[in-house]
C-alpha cells in the first residue's frame, strides 16, 4: 500500500510555511513516516474524497499509449512487424499507468521549475501555484482501471490492475471490493509475492496471514512472513510517536491515518509486539532465507539477509543494550576498538557520501 496524500505539494510544504520551526509535516506518497507527527494541512479545499461515480461527461478517454515492453526486438526467427505482443487488456492497463505517471511527472516538474532555489515557499506562493497548476485528477484513471477489472476479474491483468488501484488509492475504505477479488480469484497466484507489503500497509493482515499459511508458493509465504513482521515494526514506531504527541499533533495524525487507526495504535503494547516481530523474523530465517528480493536490481538480496539484519538490530542496537564492538583506524591511521574506551563517554558520529 502506498499512502497517498493529496494535495501532495501543499501537504508536505505547508508545514514548513505555516508551522513553527519545531513543527514537522508528515506523509509521503508511499508510506507514513513514523519519525514525525504531521501538522494538520492549512489548505483543505482539495483534500481527497471518494471519487463520484464516473459518467461519460466526467471521465475522459485515455488513449492507448505505446509502451516499450509491448514489442519484441527483431530477430531472424521473430521479425519485427510492429505488432504488439502484449494482450489488449495488458496494453490498456499500461496506457492508464503511463498516462497517469506522465501527468504527475509534469506536475512535479512544474513545481520544481516554479520553486527552484526556494527552500520555503510562502503560503501565498503555494496557493498561486496550485491555482495555476492543479494536481492531476486521479478519478478518471481509477474509473478506467475499474472498468478494466469489471470486464474480467480472473486474469493476471486483473491482478495487476488491483495492484495499481491499491498503490494509488486515497483511502482504505475504497479498497474492500478489490481485496475481495484477490481473495476469490487470485489467492493461489505466485504474483501475490509482490503485493504482500502493499496488502499489510492497507490493513489486510488477515489475508496476508492466510497467504503465509496456505499459499503453495514459497516466495509468497516468505514475503508474507516478512511483510507481517515489517508491518508490526512500523506499528510500534507509529505507536511510540503517538504516545508522545500533543493534542494538536494527534489531530494531524487523525486526519492522516484516520481516527479509528490512531485509536488502535494508541492501545498497542510495544513489548508484546516486539516479541511477535522477533518470532516472525526468526521464521523467515529458518524457512525462507533463500527467497530472493529485488532480483536483477541494485538492491538484490534475500529474505534471510534482510531478516537477519532486523534481528541484529532488535538484539543489539536497542536502547539499553551494550554497544557492539567497533574496530577501525582513527584519522592518524592508528588502530582502535570501541572497547578501548570502556567506562568513558563516547560520541559515535556515522556519516558518508552518496
ROZA-109296 format. One record per residue (C-alpha): residue number from 0; x, y, z. Coordinates in steps of 0.2 Angstrom, whole numbers, plus 2048, in hexadecimal, padded with zeros to 3 digits. Layout:
N
+-------+-----+-----+-----+
! selum !   x !   y !   z !
+-------+-----+-----+-----+
!   NUM !   X !   Y !   Z !
...
+-------+-----+-----+-----+
//
This chain:
354
+-------+-----+-----+-----+
! selum !   x !   y !   z !
+-------+-----+-----+-----+
!     0 ! 800 ! 800 ! 800 !
!     1 ! 806 ! 810 ! 7FC !
!     2 ! 7FE ! 81E ! 807 !
!     3 ! 7F9 ! 82C ! 7FC !
!     4 ! 7F8 ! 83E ! 802 !
!     5 ! 7EF ! 84A ! 7F7 !
!     6 ! 7F3 ! 858 ! 7F4 !
!     7 ! 804 ! 851 ! 7F6 !
!     8 ! 80E ! 862 ! 7F3 !
!     9 ! 803 ! 86C ! 7FF !
!    10 ! 803 ! 85E ! 80C !
!    11 ! 816 ! 85C ! 80D !
!    12 ! 81A ! 86E ! 80B !
!    13 ! 80D ! 878 ! 815 !
!    14 ! 814 ! 871 ! 825 !
!    15 ! 824 ! 87A ! 822 !
!    16 ! 81B ! 88A ! 81C !
!    17 ! 80E ! 88B ! 829 !
!    18 ! 815 ! 882 ! 839 !
!    19 ! 823 ! 886 ! 845 !
!    20 ! 834 ! 880 ! 843 !
!    21 ! 830 ! 872 ! 84E !
!    22 ! 821 ! 86C ! 845 !
!    23 ! 824 ! 85E ! 838 !
!    24 ! 818 ! 859 ! 82A !
!    25 ! 816 ! 846 ! 827 !
!    26 ! 811 ! 83C ! 819 !
!    27 ! 818 ! 837 ! 808 !
!    28 ! 811 ! 82D ! 7F9 !
!    29 ! 815 ! 81C ! 7FE !
!    30 ! 814 ! 81A ! 810 !
!    31 ! 812 ! 823 ! 821 !
!    32 ! 822 ! 82A ! 828 !
!    33 ! 821 ! 825 ! 83A !
!    34 ! 830 ! 830 ! 83F !
!    35 ! 825 ! 840 ! 841 !
!    36 ! 813 ! 845 ! 844 !
!    37 ! 80A ! 84F ! 837 !
!    38 ! 803 ! 860 ! 839 !
!    39 ! 7F1 ! 861 ! 832 !
!    40 ! 7F1 ! 869 ! 820 !
!    41 ! 7ED ! 87B ! 820 !
!    42 ! 7E5 ! 879 ! 80F !
!    43 ! 7D7 ! 86C ! 80E !
!    44 ! 7CD ! 871 ! 7FE !
!    45 ! 7D5 ! 864 ! 7F4 !
!    46 ! 7D6 ! 856 ! 801 !
!    47 ! 7D2 ! 845 ! 7F9 !
!    48 ! 7C0 ! 83E ! 7FA !
!    49 ! 7BA ! 82E ! 7F3 !
!    50 ! 7B8 ! 831 ! 7E0 !
!    51 ! 7A6 ! 833 ! 7DA !
!    52 ! 79F ! 826 ! 7CF !
!    53 ! 7A6 ! 82A ! 7BD !
!    54 ! 79B ! 82F ! 7AF !
!    55 ! 79F ! 831 ! 79C !
!    56 ! 7A1 ! 844 ! 7A0 !
!    57 ! 7AC ! 843 ! 7AF !
!    58 ! 7B8 ! 835 ! 7A9 !
!    59 ! 7C3 ! 839 ! 79A !
!    60 ! 7C9 ! 82C ! 78E !
!    61 ! 7DB ! 826 ! 791 !
!    62 ! 7E4 ! 823 ! 781 !
!    63 ! 7EE ! 813 ! 77E !
!    64 ! 800 ! 817 ! 782 !
!    65 ! 80E ! 80D ! 77A !
!    66 ! 819 ! 806 ! 787 !
!    67 ! 82A ! 7FF ! 785 !
!    68 ! 826 ! 7EE ! 78B !
!    69 ! 818 ! 7EC ! 77E !
!    70 ! 824 ! 7E6 ! 770 !
!    71 ! 832 ! 7DA ! 76E !
!    72 ! 842 ! 7DE ! 766 !
!    73 ! 845 ! 7D7 ! 755 !
!    74 ! 84D ! 7C7 ! 753 !
!    75 ! 850 ! 7BB ! 744 !
!    76 ! 842 ! 7B0 ! 74C !
!    77 ! 836 ! 7BE ! 751 !
!    78 ! 836 ! 7CC ! 745 !
!    79 ! 831 ! 7DD ! 74B !
!    80 ! 820 ! 7E0 ! 744 !
!    81 ! 81B ! 7EE ! 750 !
!    82 ! 80D ! 7E3 ! 757 !
!    83 ! 80B ! 7E4 ! 76A !
!    84 ! 80F ! 7D3 ! 773 !
!    85 ! 805 ! 7D9 ! 782 !
!    86 ! 7F3 ! 7D4 ! 784 !
!    87 ! 7E7 ! 7E2 ! 781 !
!    88 ! 7E2 ! 7E3 ! 794 !
!    89 ! 7F4 ! 7E4 ! 799 !
!    90 ! 7F7 ! 7F2 ! 78D !
!    91 ! 7E8 ! 7FC ! 793 !
!    92 ! 7EE ! 7FA ! 7A5 !
!    93 ! 800 ! 800 ! 79F !
!    94 ! 7F7 ! 80F ! 797 !
!    95 ! 7EE ! 814 ! 7A7 !
!    96 ! 7FE ! 813 ! 7B1 !
!    97 ! 809 ! 81C ! 7A4 !
!    98 ! 7FD ! 82A ! 7A2 !
!    99 ! 7FA ! 82D ! 7B5 !
!   100 ! 80D ! 82C ! 7B8 !
!   101 ! 810 ! 839 ! 7AA !
!   102 ! 803 ! 845 ! 7B1 !
!   103 ! 80B ! 844 ! 7C2 !
!   104 ! 81C ! 846 ! 7BC !
!   105 ! 817 ! 855 ! 7B3 !
!   106 ! 80F ! 85C ! 7C2 !
!   107 ! 81F ! 859 ! 7CD !
!   108 ! 82A ! 860 ! 7BF !
!   109 ! 81F ! 870 ! 7BF !
!   110 ! 821 ! 871 ! 7D2 !
!   111 ! 834 ! 86F ! 7D1 !
!   112 ! 835 ! 87D ! 7C4 !
!   113 ! 82A ! 889 ! 7CE !
!   114 ! 833 ! 887 ! 7DE !
!   115 ! 845 ! 883 ! 7D9 !
!   116 ! 851 ! 88A ! 7E6 !
!   117 ! 843 ! 88E ! 7F2 !
!   118 ! 844 ! 883 ! 802 !
!   119 ! 834 ! 88A ! 80A !
!   120 ! 827 ! 891 ! 7FE !
!   121 ! 81A ! 89C ! 806 !
!   122 ! 808 ! 896 ! 808 !
!   123 ! 803 ! 8A3 ! 7FB !
!   124 ! 810 ! 89C ! 7EF !
!   125 ! 80A ! 88B ! 7F1 !
!   126 ! 7F7 ! 88F ! 7EF !
!   127 ! 7FB ! 899 ! 7DF !
!   128 ! 805 ! 88A ! 7D8 !
!   129 ! 7F7 ! 87E ! 7DC !
!   130 ! 7EA ! 88A ! 7D4 !
!   131 ! 7F4 ! 88A ! 7C4 !
!   132 ! 7FA ! 878 ! 7C5 !
!   133 ! 7ED ! 86D ! 7CC !
!   134 ! 7F3 ! 85B ! 7D1 !
!   135 ! 7ED ! 84E ! 7C4 !
!   136 ! 7DC ! 847 ! 7C8 !
!   137 ! 7DD ! 835 ! 7CE !
!   138 ! 7CB ! 831 ! 7CB !
!   139 ! 7CB ! 82E ! 7B8 !
!   140 ! 7D9 ! 822 ! 7B9 !
!   141 ! 7D1 ! 818 ! 7C7 !
!   142 ! 7C1 ! 818 ! 7BD !
!   143 ! 7CA ! 810 ! 7AE !
!   144 ! 7D3 ! 804 ! 7B9 !
!   145 ! 7C3 ! 7FE ! 7C1 !
!   146 ! 7BB ! 7FC ! 7B0 !
!   147 ! 7CA ! 7F1 ! 7AB !
!   148 ! 7C8 ! 7E7 ! 7BB !
!   149 ! 7B5 ! 7E5 ! 7B8 !
!   150 ! 7B7 ! 7DD ! 7A7 !
!   151 ! 7C1 ! 7CF ! 7AF !
!   152 ! 7C6 ! 7CC ! 7C1 !
!   153 ! 7D0 ! 7BC ! 7BE !
!   154 ! 7DF ! 7BF ! 7B3 !
!   155 ! 7F0 ! 7C6 ! 7B8 !
!   156 ! 7EC ! 7D7 ! 7B1 !
!   157 ! 7DE ! 7D8 ! 7BE !
!   158 ! 7EA ! 7D4 ! 7CB !
!   159 ! 7F6 ! 7E2 ! 7C5 !
!   160 ! 7E7 ! 7EE ! 7C4 !
!   161 ! 7E3 ! 7EB ! 7D6 !
!   162 ! 7F5 ! 7EE ! 7DA !
!   163 ! 7F5 ! 7FF ! 7D1 !
!   164 ! 7E4 ! 803 ! 7DA !
!   165 ! 7EB ! 7FF ! 7EB !
!   166 ! 7FB ! 809 ! 7E8 !
!   167 ! 7F1 ! 818 ! 7E3 !
!   168 ! 7E2 ! 817 ! 7EE !
!   169 ! 7DF ! 826 ! 7F9 !
!   170 ! 7D8 ! 81C ! 807 !
!   171 ! 7D5 ! 80B ! 80E !
!   172 ! 7C3 ! 80C ! 80D !
!   173 ! 7C2 ! 80B ! 7FA !
!   174 ! 7CD ! 7FB ! 7F9 !
!   175 ! 7C1 ! 7EE ! 800 !
!   176 ! 7B9 ! 7E8 ! 7F0 !
!   177 ! 7CB ! 7E6 ! 7E8 !
!   178 ! 7D1 ! 7DC ! 7F6 !
!   179 ! 7C2 ! 7D1 ! 7F5 !
!   180 ! 7C7 ! 7CE ! 7E2 !
!   181 ! 7D8 ! 7C9 ! 7E8 !
!   182 ! 7D1 ! 7BD ! 7F5 !
!   183 ! 7C5 ! 7B5 ! 7E9 !
!   184 ! 7CF ! 7B3 ! 7D9 !
!   185 ! 7E2 ! 7B6 ! 7DD !
!   186 ! 7E7 ! 7AF ! 7EE !
!   187 ! 7F0 ! 7A1 ! 7E6 !
!   188 ! 7FB ! 7AB ! 7DA !
!   189 ! 80E ! 7AD ! 7DB !
!   190 ! 80C ! 7BF ! 7D6 !
!   191 ! 805 ! 7C3 ! 7E7 !
!   192 ! 817 ! 7C3 ! 7EE !
!   193 ! 819 ! 7D5 ! 7E8 !
!   194 ! 809 ! 7DB ! 7F0 !
!   195 ! 80C ! 7D5 ! 802 !
!   196 ! 813 ! 7E5 ! 808 !
!   197 ! 806 ! 7EF ! 800 !
!   198 ! 7F8 ! 7E4 ! 807 !
!   199 ! 7FF ! 7E6 ! 819 !
!   200 ! 800 ! 7F9 ! 817 !
!   201 ! 7EE ! 7F9 ! 812 !
!   202 ! 7E9 ! 7F0 ! 822 !
!   203 ! 7E6 ! 7DF ! 81A !
!   204 ! 7EF ! 7D5 ! 827 !
!   205 ! 7E3 ! 7C7 ! 827 !
!   206 ! 7E5 ! 7C4 ! 815 !
!   207 ! 7F8 ! 7C4 ! 816 !
!   208 ! 7F8 ! 7B8 ! 825 !
!   209 ! 7ED ! 7AC ! 81A !
!   210 ! 7FA ! 7AE ! 80C !
!   211 ! 808 ! 7A9 ! 818 !
!   212 ! 7FE ! 79A ! 81E !
!   213 ! 7F7 ! 794 ! 80D !
!   214 ! 800 ! 79A ! 7FE !
!   215 ! 808 ! 78C ! 7F4 !
!   216 ! 816 ! 798 ! 7EF !
!   217 ! 825 ! 79A ! 7FB !
!   218 ! 828 ! 7AC ! 7F4 !
!   219 ! 817 ! 7B1 ! 7F9 !
!   220 ! 818 ! 7A9 ! 80A !
!   221 ! 829 ! 7B1 ! 80D !
!   222 ! 824 ! 7C2 ! 808 !
!   223 ! 814 ! 7C1 ! 812 !
!   224 ! 81E ! 7BC ! 822 !
!   225 ! 82A ! 7CB ! 81F !
!   226 ! 81C ! 7D7 ! 81B !
!   227 ! 813 ! 7D2 ! 82B !
!   228 ! 823 ! 7D5 ! 835 !
!   229 ! 827 ! 7E6 ! 82D !
!   230 ! 815 ! 7EC ! 82F !
!   231 ! 815 ! 7E8 ! 842 !
!   232 ! 826 ! 7F1 ! 843 !
!   233 ! 81E ! 801 ! 83A !
!   234 ! 80F ! 800 ! 846 !
!   235 ! 81B ! 801 ! 855 !
!   236 ! 824 ! 810 ! 84E !
!   237 ! 813 ! 819 ! 84B !
!   238 ! 80D ! 814 ! 85C !
!   239 ! 81C ! 81B ! 865 !
!   240 ! 81A ! 82C ! 85B !
!   241 ! 808 ! 82C ! 85F !
!   242 ! 80B ! 829 ! 872 !
!   243 ! 816 ! 839 ! 872 !
!   244 ! 80A ! 844 ! 867 !
!   245 ! 801 ! 853 ! 86E !
!   246 ! 7EF ! 855 ! 86A !
!   247 ! 7F3 ! 860 ! 85B !
!   248 ! 7FE ! 853 ! 853 !
!   249 ! 7F1 ! 846 ! 857 !
!   250 ! 7E5 ! 84F ! 84C !
!   251 ! 7F1 ! 850 ! 83E !
!   252 ! 7F4 ! 83D ! 840 !
!   253 ! 7E1 ! 83A ! 840 !
!   254 ! 7DF ! 843 ! 830 !
!   255 ! 7ED ! 839 ! 828 !
!   256 ! 7EA ! 828 ! 82F !
!   257 ! 7D8 ! 829 ! 834 !
!   258 ! 7D1 ! 82A ! 846 !
!   259 ! 7CE ! 817 ! 847 !
!   260 ! 7E0 ! 813 ! 842 !
!   261 ! 7E7 ! 81F ! 84E !
!   262 ! 7DD ! 818 ! 85C !
!   263 ! 7E2 ! 807 ! 858 !
!   264 ! 7F4 ! 80B ! 858 !
!   265 ! 7F3 ! 814 ! 868 !
!   266 ! 7ED ! 804 ! 871 !
!   267 ! 7FC ! 7FA ! 86B !
!   268 ! 808 ! 7F2 ! 877 !
!   269 ! 81A ! 7F4 ! 86F !
!   270 ! 822 ! 7E7 ! 87A !
!   271 ! 816 ! 7D9 ! 874 !
!   272 ! 817 ! 7DE ! 862 !
!   273 ! 82A ! 7DE ! 863 !
!   274 ! 829 ! 7CC ! 868 !
!   275 ! 81E ! 7C7 ! 85A !
!   276 ! 829 ! 7D1 ! 84D !
!   277 ! 838 ! 7C7 ! 853 !
!   278 ! 82F ! 7B7 ! 851 !
!   279 ! 82A ! 7BB ! 83F !
!   280 ! 83B ! 7C1 ! 83A !
!   281 ! 842 ! 7B0 ! 841 !
!   282 ! 836 ! 7A7 ! 837 !
!   283 ! 83B ! 7B0 ! 827 !
!   284 ! 84D ! 7AB ! 82B !
!   285 ! 849 ! 799 ! 82F !
!   286 ! 83D ! 796 ! 820 !
!   287 ! 83F ! 7A3 ! 813 !
!   288 ! 851 ! 7A9 ! 813 !
!   289 ! 854 ! 7A5 ! 801 !
!   290 ! 845 ! 7AE ! 7FA !
!   291 ! 84C ! 7BC ! 7EF !
!   292 ! 847 ! 7CE ! 7F0 !
!   293 ! 84A ! 7DB ! 7E3 !
!   294 ! 852 ! 7CF ! 7D7 !
!   295 ! 85C ! 7D8 ! 7C9 !
!   296 ! 85C ! 7E9 ! 7D1 !
!   297 ! 869 ! 7F2 ! 7DC !
!   298 ! 85F ! 7ED ! 7EB !
!   299 ! 85F ! 7DA ! 7E8 !
!   300 ! 860 ! 7D0 ! 7F8 !
!   301 ! 857 ! 7C2 ! 801 !
!   302 ! 84A ! 7C1 ! 80E !
!   303 ! 857 ! 7B9 ! 819 !
!   304 ! 863 ! 7C7 ! 818 !
!   305 ! 855 ! 7D4 ! 81B !
!   306 ! 84E ! 7CB ! 82A !
!   307 ! 85F ! 7C7 ! 831 !
!   308 ! 863 ! 7DA ! 831 !
!   309 ! 852 ! 7DE ! 83A !
!   310 ! 856 ! 7D1 ! 847 !
!   311 ! 867 ! 7D8 ! 84A !
!   312 ! 85F ! 7E9 ! 84C !
!   313 ! 852 ! 7E3 ! 859 !
!   314 ! 85F ! 7D9 ! 863 !
!   315 ! 86E ! 7E5 ! 863 !
!   316 ! 869 ! 7F7 ! 85E !
!   317 ! 85A ! 7FA ! 869 !
!   318 ! 85B ! 807 ! 877 !
!   319 ! 863 ! 800 ! 886 !
!   320 ! 86D ! 7F2 ! 87D !
!   321 ! 880 ! 7F2 ! 87E !
!   322 ! 887 ! 7FA ! 86E !
!   323 ! 88F ! 7ED ! 862 !
!   324 ! 8A2 ! 7ED ! 860 !
!   325 ! 8A8 ! 7F9 ! 853 !
!   326 ! 8BA ! 7F7 ! 84B !
!   327 ! 8C2 ! 804 ! 840 !
!   328 ! 8D0 ! 811 ! 83E !
!   329 ! 8CF ! 823 ! 844 !
!   330 ! 8D4 ! 832 ! 839 !
!   331 ! 8E6 ! 82E ! 83C !
!   332 ! 8E5 ! 81C ! 837 !
!   333 ! 8E7 ! 815 ! 848 !
!   334 ! 8DC ! 806 ! 84B !
!   335 ! 8CF ! 807 ! 859 !
!   336 ! 8C0 ! 7FD ! 860 !
!   337 ! 8B1 ! 804 ! 868 !
!   338 ! 8B5 ! 7F9 ! 877 !
!   339 ! 8C5 ! 803 ! 87A !
!   340 ! 8BA ! 811 ! 881 !
!   341 ! 8AF ! 806 ! 88D !
!   342 ! 8AA ! 811 ! 89C !
!   343 ! 8AB ! 821 ! 892 !
!   344 ! 89E ! 82C ! 889 !
!   345 ! 89F ! 829 ! 877 !
!   346 ! 897 ! 832 ! 868 !
!   347 ! 895 ! 828 ! 858 !
!   348 ! 893 ! 832 ! 849 !
!   349 ! 88E ! 828 ! 839 !
!   350 ! 88E ! 831 ! 829 !
!   351 ! 891 ! 82E ! 816 !
!   352 ! 88F ! 834 ! 804 !
!   353 ! 883 ! 82E ! 7F8 !
+-------+-----+-----+-----+
//
